[in-house]
Amino acid sequence: MSSHKNQPQVRRRRVFYIPGYDPMPPRRYRELYRTESQKQARISGYEIAITPKTTDGRFGWRVTSEQDGLTVETEFEVLVWSDIVRDSMSASIPATYWQLARTAWIYISTGTLWRLMRLRKGPVIAALYPVAMLVSQLLIALAVAWACIAIAGWWGLFPGAAAAVALLLWFRKVDNRLFAYYLMHDYAYSAQLNGQMPVELRDRLASFRETIEAALKSDVDEVLVVGHSSGAHLGASVLAGLIRKTNVQERRAALSFLSLGQVVPMVSFLPRAYDLRSDLHFLSTRSELTWIDVSAPGDGCAFALCDPVAVTGVADADKRWPLVLSAAFTQTLSPERWKVLRWRFFRLHFQYLCAFDKPGSYDYFRITAGPLTLKQRFADREASRSRIETPVSKFTSVRP
């Protein structure tokens, strides 16, 4: 930290965390931060403590951390849209199968599925998993009904139908272990309007933008927006709208955006995702913020190291963001821990928010609670050499 640009400048920070498609209450993120930050602090040799939040807002907590000899105060806030997620998951079993058929048709008929497969097979397999699982469940239920009829003739029609319905209800009851319904609702919600953002979500993002704008006017050194999974493209849209509306350069605080485990192509590749493609293009050229995108090839649920702007086909000569970096799970997790987590795909998708045995430049708790801004912390980093920047999307038109 010999040059002026790397001198610590953050004593007070506001962090806004945008979750992915998650119906769980936001307190799970507080508990995750509390437990994992303590693990990382022990490993990395700094101090960190969590207390109740002191600012107004939806839900959050306060972080006090001593790193590199400096004390930093951070107010964390979760920008909640879990109520919208829960409402979208309330479909009946027949409605879910209708969602399956409609979503599969959208991705296949538009050619989007084949384009996505050219990027990373992991997230595409994750997208196909609920289709295969739900179809298998239906076939098993129908096989039970057929067996009853085969054994008892038409007298077995009613008990066979009752057994099939009971089996489908049981499959849904245990979906907290199978995740088939959950993932199906996730992909269906993103694809229902062929990439257009639903009105209720657009309105919620407008309230997020107002909250972040107010933070930029407060007495803090950095405003950091963290978007995880589906929250990455929501964060991009929120910040694009904020910069269009507000003269961010007049604000004292540095504006930073950290996208983690992004699945942007699942939406930006759809034919009517005009607004998202516009936001990605706009944000990628702006000097008002720093945008770092972190993913890892070991995360089978993310489009790892795929530059979301470039692969969507909306990059131009003025592009400066995002800086695409790898969390390199195989290097930053011990061999023992990697062996335990390797096949726990959903847990790995949240590893970005957790402690690492051998943290490299990416340390979630240094980024969110340390004395350097996002720009300072990654000022000398080059983008991952393994990143994918080839334009792949069939649809590249943006909102005029």
Disulfide bonds with the S-S distance in Angstrom:
none
